[in-house]
Amino acid sequence: MLIPASVQIHTWPLRRFLVDDGIGRDQLFRRLAETLSALYLTGTDEKPRVDGVLARKKGLGF
């Protein structure tokens, strides 16, 4: 488990990480997130979180 179930993911720190710090433009970040999404089974705690990060990244225009 990479992200504990008790952790709340808020959009402001995610936006800061992806946009302001420039991580969202890095192709390695995208590939890592897509690979993790493909590896996690449906129903695990991590899968919706990784998919949420990918969806938010697309919503920010990356």
Backbone atoms as SQL, in Angstrom:
CREATE TABLE atoms (id INTEGER PRIMARY KEY, chain TEXT, resi INTEGER, resn TEXT, atom TEXT, x REAL, y REAL, z REAL);
INSERT INTO atoms VALUES
  (1, 'A', 1, 'MET', 'N', 0.844, -1.168, 0.000),
  (2, 'A', 1, 'MET', 'CA', 0.000, 0.000, 0.000),
  (3, 'A', 1, 'MET', 'C', 0.891, 1.234, 0.000),
  (4, 'A', 2, 'LEU', 'N', 0.761, 2.037, -1.024),
  (5, 'A', 2, 'LEU', 'CA', 1.567, 3.252, -1.111),
  (6, 'A', 2, 'LEU', 'C', 0.932, 4.435, -0.391),
  (7, 'A', 3, 'ILE', 'N', -0.385, 4.548, -0.482),
  (8, 'A', 3, 'ILE', 'CA', -1.093, 5.670, 0.120),
  (9, 'A', 3, 'ILE', 'C', -2.037, 5.117, 1.181),
  (10, 'A', 4, 'PRO', 'N', -1.808, 5.400, 2.445),
  (11, 'A', 4, 'PRO', 'CA', -2.685, 4.871, 3.489),
  (12, 'A', 4, 'PRO', 'C', -4.122, 5.339, 3.293),
  (13, 'A', 5, 'ALA', 'N', -5.071, 4.486, 3.639),
  (14, 'A', 5, 'ALA', 'CA', -6.485, 4.802, 3.465),
  (15, 'A', 5, 'ALA', 'C', -6.890, 6.025, 4.276),
  (16, 'A', 6, 'SER', 'N', -6.184, 6.309, 5.353),
  (17, 'A', 6, 'SER', 'CA', -6.544, 7.440, 6.210),
  (18, 'A', 6, 'SER', 'C', -6.113, 8.789, 5.626),
  (19, 'A', 7, 'VAL', 'N', -5.324, 8.778, 4.564),
  (20, 'A', 7, 'VAL', 'CA', -4.824, 10.018, 3.978),
  (21, 'A', 7, 'VAL', 'C', -5.875, 10.598, 3.037),
  (22, 'A', 8, 'GLN', 'N', -6.205, 11.866, 3.258),
  (23, 'A', 8, 'GLN', 'CA', -7.115, 12.582, 2.377),
  (24, 'A', 8, 'GLN', 'C', -6.278, 13.304, 1.320),
  (25, 'A', 9, 'ILE', 'N', -6.660, 13.158, 0.058),
  (26, 'A', 9, 'ILE', 'CA', -5.945, 13.846, -1.010),
  (27, 'A', 9, 'ILE', 'C', -6.722, 15.110, -1.348),
  (28, 'A', 10, 'HIS', 'N', -6.107, 16.252, -1.096),
  (29, 'A', 10, 'HIS', 'CA', -6.731, 17.534, -1.375),
  (30, 'A', 10, 'HIS', 'C', -6.176, 18.078, -2.681),
  (31, 'A', 11, 'THR', 'N', -6.972, 18.863, -3.380),
  (32, 'A', 11, 'THR', 'CA', -6.572, 19.313, -4.706),
  (33, 'A', 11, 'THR', 'C', -5.472, 20.364, -4.687),
  (34, 'A', 12, 'TRP', 'N', -5.415, 21.235, -3.667),
  (35, 'A', 12, 'TRP', 'CA', -4.400, 22.286, -3.681),
  (36, 'A', 12, 'TRP', 'C', -2.979, 21.730, -3.642),
  (37, 'A', 13, 'PRO', 'N', -2.637, 20.819, -2.721),
  (38, 'A', 13, 'PRO', 'CA', -1.263, 20.283, -2.752),
  (39, 'A', 13, 'PRO', 'C', -0.976, 19.514, -4.047),
  (40, 'A', 14, 'LEU', 'N', -1.982, 18.834, -4.581),
  (41, 'A', 14, 'LEU', 'CA', -1.785, 18.113, -5.829),
  (42, 'A', 14, 'LEU', 'C', -1.526, 19.083, -6.977),
  (43, 'A', 15, 'ARG', 'N', -2.296, 20.166, -7.022),
  (44, 'A', 15, 'ARG', 'CA', -2.092, 21.175, -8.065),
  (45, 'A', 15, 'ARG', 'C', -0.698, 21.787, -7.942),
  (46, 'A', 16, 'ARG', 'N', -0.304, 22.103, -6.710),
  (47, 'A', 16, 'ARG', 'CA', 1.027, 22.680, -6.493),
  (48, 'A', 16, 'ARG', 'C', 2.111, 21.722, -6.974),
  (49, 'A', 17, 'PHE', 'N', 1.952, 20.437, -6.657),
  (50, 'A', 17, 'PHE', 'CA', 2.927, 19.429, -7.051),
  (51, 'A', 17, 'PHE', 'C', 2.980, 19.281, -8.576),
  (52, 'A', 18, 'LEU', 'N', 1.819, 19.198, -9.213),
  (53, 'A', 18, 'LEU', 'CA', 1.782, 18.960, -10.655),
  (54, 'A', 18, 'LEU', 'C', 2.091, 20.196, -11.481),
  (55, 'A', 19, 'VAL', 'N', 1.535, 21.345, -11.088),
  (56, 'A', 19, 'VAL', 'CA', 1.648, 22.551, -11.910),
  (57, 'A', 19, 'VAL', 'C', 2.820, 23.420, -11.477),
  (58, 'A', 20, 'ASP', 'N', 2.801, 23.877, -10.249),
  (59, 'A', 20, 'ASP', 'CA', 3.803, 24.838, -9.793),
  (60, 'A', 20, 'ASP', 'C', 5.211, 24.248, -9.765),
  (61, 'A', 21, 'ASP', 'N', 5.316, 23.004, -9.313),
  (62, 'A', 21, 'ASP', 'CA', 6.632, 22.359, -9.271),
  (63, 'A', 21, 'ASP', 'C', 7.030, 21.748, -10.607),
  (64, 'A', 22, 'GLY', 'N', 6.084, 21.676, -11.548),
  (65, 'A', 22, 'GLY', 'CA', 6.392, 21.200, -12.891),
  (66, 'A', 22, 'GLY', 'C', 6.449, 19.696, -13.058),
  (67, 'A', 23, 'ILE', 'N', 6.086, 18.948, -12.051),
  (68, 'A', 23, 'ILE', 'CA', 6.156, 17.492, -12.141),
  (69, 'A', 23, 'ILE', 'C', 5.175, 16.958, -13.187),
  (70, 'A', 24, 'GLY', 'N', 4.051, 17.631, -13.357),
  (71, 'A', 24, 'GLY', 'CA', 3.040, 17.185, -14.315),
  (72, 'A', 24, 'GLY', 'C', 3.520, 17.172, -15.749),
  (73, 'A', 25, 'ARG', 'N', 4.531, 17.936, -16.063),
  (74, 'A', 25, 'ARG', 'CA', 5.071, 17.970, -17.422),
  (75, 'A', 25, 'ARG', 'C', 6.079, 16.848, -17.682),
  (76, 'A', 26, 'ASP', 'N', 6.504, 16.199, -16.657),
  (77, 'A', 26, 'ASP', 'CA', 7.520, 15.144, -16.778),
  (78, 'A', 26, 'ASP', 'C', 6.884, 13.858, -17.295),
  (79, 'A', 27, 'GLN', 'N', 7.386, 13.339, -18.397),
  (80, 'A', 27, 'GLN', 'CA', 6.852, 12.119, -18.995),
  (81, 'A', 27, 'GLN', 'C', 7.049, 10.910, -18.084),
  (82, 'A', 28, 'LEU', 'N', 8.093, 10.913, -17.274),
  (83, 'A', 28, 'LEU', 'CA', 8.315, 9.804, -16.346),
  (84, 'A', 28, 'LEU', 'C', 7.210, 9.724, -15.302),
  (85, 'A', 29, 'PHE', 'N', 6.708, 10.870, -14.856),
  (86, 'A', 29, 'PHE', 'CA', 5.597, 10.890, -13.904),
  (87, 'A', 29, 'PHE', 'C', 4.360, 10.254, -14.525),
  (88, 'A', 30, 'ARG', 'N', 4.042, 10.649, -15.755),
  (89, 'A', 30, 'ARG', 'CA', 2.876, 10.098, -16.441),
  (90, 'A', 30, 'ARG', 'C', 3.012, 8.586, -16.624),
  (91, 'A', 31, 'ARG', 'N', 4.173, 8.148, -17.069),
  (92, 'A', 31, 'ARG', 'CA', 4.384, 6.716, -17.287),
  (93, 'A', 31, 'ARG', 'C', 4.299, 5.930, -15.987),
  (94, 'A', 32, 'LEU', 'N', 4.855, 6.473, -14.905),
  (95, 'A', 32, 'LEU', 'CA', 4.784, 5.809, -13.608),
  (96, 'A', 32, 'LEU', 'C', 3.333, 5.697, -13.144),
  (97, 'A', 33, 'ALA', 'N', 2.588, 6.788, -13.244),
  (98, 'A', 33, 'ALA', 'CA', 1.190, 6.771, -12.808),
  (99, 'A', 33, 'ALA', 'C', 0.358, 5.798, -13.644),
  (100, 'A', 34, 'GLU', 'N', 0.564, 5.773, -14.950),
  (101, 'A', 34, 'GLU', 'CA', -0.178, 4.844, -15.809),
  (102, 'A', 34, 'GLU', 'C', 0.196, 3.395, -15.510),
  (103, 'A', 35, 'THR', 'N', 1.468, 3.145, -15.237),
  (104, 'A', 35, 'THR', 'CA', 1.907, 1.789, -14.904),
  (105, 'A', 35, 'THR', 'C', 1.316, 1.338, -13.575),
  (106, 'A', 36, 'LEU', 'N', 1.343, 2.207, -12.571),
  (107, 'A', 36, 'LEU', 'CA', 0.743, 1.861, -11.284),
  (108, 'A', 36, 'LEU', 'C', -0.751, 1.605, -11.424),
  (109, 'A', 37, 'SER', 'N', -1.426, 2.416, -12.219),
  (110, 'A', 37, 'SER', 'CA', -2.857, 2.233, -12.441),
  (111, 'A', 37, 'SER', 'C', -3.136, 0.876, -13.084),
  (112, 'A', 38, 'ALA', 'N', -2.305, 0.487, -14.028),
  (113, 'A', 38, 'ALA', 'CA', -2.492, -0.804, -14.701),
  (114, 'A', 38, 'ALA', 'C', -2.190, -1.980, -13.772),
  (115, 'A', 39, 'LEU', 'N', -1.251, -1.810, -12.855),
  (116, 'A', 39, 'LEU', 'CA', -0.859, -2.906, -11.968),
  (117, 'A', 39, 'LEU', 'C', -1.821, -3.118, -10.808),
  (118, 'A', 40, 'TYR', 'N', -2.405, -2.032, -10.290),
  (119, 'A', 40, 'TYR', 'CA', -3.319, -2.173, -9.157),
  (120, 'A', 40, 'TYR', 'C', -4.620, -2.821, -9.608),
  (121, 'A', 41, 'LEU', 'N', -5.091, -3.764, -8.834),
  (122, 'A', 41, 'LEU', 'CA', -6.345, -4.439, -9.129),
  (123, 'A', 41, 'LEU', 'C', -7.522, -3.553, -8.745),
  (124, 'A', 42, 'THR', 'N', -8.615, -3.705, -9.467),
  (125, 'A', 42, 'THR', 'CA', -9.843, -2.996, -9.115),
  (126, 'A', 42, 'THR', 'C', -10.269, -3.442, -7.722),
  (127, 'A', 43, 'GLY', 'N', -10.642, -2.484, -6.914),
  (128, 'A', 43, 'GLY', 'CA', -11.059, -2.791, -5.544),
  (129, 'A', 43, 'GLY', 'C', -9.989, -2.549, -4.502),
  (130, 'A', 44, 'THR', 'N', -8.759, -2.270, -4.926),
  (131, 'A', 44, 'THR', 'CA', -7.719, -1.952, -3.951),
  (132, 'A', 44, 'THR', 'C', -7.851, -0.491, -3.536),
  (133, 'A', 45, 'ASP', 'N', -7.252, -0.136, -2.418),
  (134, 'A', 45, 'ASP', 'CA', -7.320, 1.243, -1.934),
  (135, 'A', 45, 'ASP', 'C', -6.540, 2.203, -2.837),
  (136, 'A', 46, 'GLU', 'N', -5.470, 1.729, -3.446),
  (137, 'A', 46, 'GLU', 'CA', -4.587, 2.608, -4.212),
  (138, 'A', 46, 'GLU', 'C', -5.125, 2.948, -5.595),
  (139, 'A', 47, 'LYS', 'N', -5.816, 2.014, -6.228),
  (140, 'A', 47, 'LYS', 'CA', -6.259, 2.205, -7.619),
  (141, 'A', 47, 'LYS', 'C', -7.057, 3.501, -7.805),
  (142, 'A', 48, 'PRO', 'N', -8.095, 3.783, -7.008),
  (143, 'A', 48, 'PRO', 'CA', -8.832, 5.038, -7.220),
  (144, 'A', 48, 'PRO', 'C', -7.985, 6.288, -6.981),
  (145, 'A', 49, 'ARG', 'N', -7.018, 6.191, -6.090),
  (146, 'A', 49, 'ARG', 'CA', -6.162, 7.341, -5.821),
  (147, 'A', 49, 'ARG', 'C', -5.239, 7.630, -7.004),
  (148, 'A', 50, 'VAL', 'N', -4.632, 6.585, -7.551),
  (149, 'A', 50, 'VAL', 'CA', -3.754, 6.772, -8.708),
  (150, 'A', 50, 'VAL', 'C', -4.574, 7.247, -9.904),
  (151, 'A', 51, 'ASP', 'N', -5.744, 6.660, -10.115),
  (152, 'A', 51, 'ASP', 'CA', -6.602, 7.083, -11.215),
  (153, 'A', 51, 'ASP', 'C', -7.072, 8.523, -11.017),
  (154, 'A', 52, 'GLY', 'N', -7.303, 8.908, -9.778),
  (155, 'A', 52, 'GLY', 'CA', -7.682, 10.286, -9.487),
  (156, 'A', 52, 'GLY', 'C', -6.577, 11.271, -9.818),
  (157, 'A', 53, 'VAL', 'N', -5.350, 10.902, -9.519),
  (158, 'A', 53, 'VAL', 'CA', -4.208, 11.766, -9.858),
  (159, 'A', 53, 'VAL', 'C', -4.116, 11.902, -11.371),
  (160, 'A', 54, 'LEU', 'N', -4.287, 10.800, -12.099),
  (161, 'A', 54, 'LEU', 'CA', -4.239, 10.862, -13.571),
  (162, 'A', 54, 'LEU', 'C', -5.375, 11.728, -14.104),
  (163, 'A', 55, 'ALA', 'N', -6.574, 11.592, -13.564),
  (164, 'A', 55, 'ALA', 'CA', -7.703, 12.390, -14.022),
  (165, 'A', 55, 'ALA', 'C', -7.483, 13.868, -13.728),
  (166, 'A', 56, 'ARG', 'N', -6.970, 14.165, -12.556),
  (167, 'A', 56, 'ARG', 'CA', -6.714, 15.568, -12.185),
  (168, 'A', 56, 'ARG', 'C', -5.627, 16.152, -13.080),
  (169, 'A', 57, 'LYS', 'N', -4.634, 15.347, -13.395),
  (170, 'A', 57, 'LYS', 'CA', -3.554, 15.799, -14.270),
  (171, 'A', 57, 'LYS', 'C', -4.119, 16.174, -15.642),
  (172, 'A', 58, 'LYS', 'N', -5.006, 15.354, -16.175),
  (173, 'A', 58, 'LYS', 'CA', -5.631, 15.653, -17.471),
  (174, 'A', 58, 'LYS', 'C', -6.496, 16.894, -17.371),
  (175, 'A', 59, 'GLY', 'N', -7.181, 17.090, -16.240),
  (176, 'A', 59, 'GLY', 'CA', -8.006, 18.260, -16.036),
  (177, 'A', 59, 'GLY', 'C', -7.205, 19.551, -15.958),
  (178, 'A', 60, 'LEU', 'N', -5.943, 19.451, -15.600),
  (179, 'A', 60, 'LEU', 'CA', -5.074, 20.619, -15.530),
  (180, 'A', 60, 'LEU', 'C', -4.401, 20.919, -16.872),
  (181, 'A', 61, 'GLY', 'N', -4.694, 20.087, -17.866),
  (182, 'A', 61, 'GLY', 'CA', -4.191, 20.343, -19.207),
  (183, 'A', 61, 'GLY', 'C', -2.862, 19.710, -19.540),
  (184, 'A', 62, 'PHE', 'N', -2.472, 18.685, -18.838),
  (185, 'A', 62, 'PHE', 'CA', -1.206, 17.997, -19.148),
  (186, 'A', 62, 'PHE', 'C', -1.477, 16.777, -19.978);
